[in-house]
Amino acid sequence: LDPEEVTLLCWYGRLMLLTDHRAKAQRLLERAQQIDPESAEVAHLRLLIEYTHGAARTTEQISRALLARNPHDRLALRVLTDISIERGKLRHADRYLGQLVSSDPADHDVAAVARSVRAAHHWLLLPLWPLWRWGVARVWLGAVMICLIALLLRNDVLLGTVVSVYLVLVVYSWVVPPLVRWWLRRKRG
């Protein structure tokens, strides 16, 4: 085995990332960049290192550069999908997942994620946005606080409105998502 082989250095760097040895992975990346700075393997390793460091902006730039060279780069598409989901940009994630599924229809895991993302940004689920944005506990706490303020102000209309809206939101969150998933499965099948 040649210790100056870029592919081996990059795969060893990936192994170091998996075992949480980021510094060693970074040194392997630097060594591989000295040998072949234009290699796709080098760019992939750099992408993974930046992604594991949480540098979303740099990761996104590297991914876009990889896609400019190869529009079907699966690693770049997966990373862009993850970043889009983390940022709540489900339409972008859906587009990247569509590219991934079309490039490899046999990848059932990616297809399942694509179905989930498509269901999550369905227009019927827009009323659930506050629950996803702030979480169930914060929405509940906000509703309780507004109810307490309405009680202190003796404003029965506000109290009734907040309680009604909250109860409708709770029932909606239980009933509509399973129906949307069922509808999308039925429509696809």
Buried (B, 14 or more C-beta within 10 A) or exposed (E): EEEEBBBBBBBBBBEBBEEEBBEBBBBBBEBBBEEBEEBBBBBBBBBBBBBBEEEBEBBBEBBEBBBEEEEEBBBBBBBBBBBBBEEEBBEBBBBBBBBBBEBEEEBEEBBEBBBBBBBBBBEEBEBBEEBBEEEEEEBBEBBEEBBEEBEEEEEEEBBEEBBEEBEEBBEBBEEBBEEBBEBBEEEEE
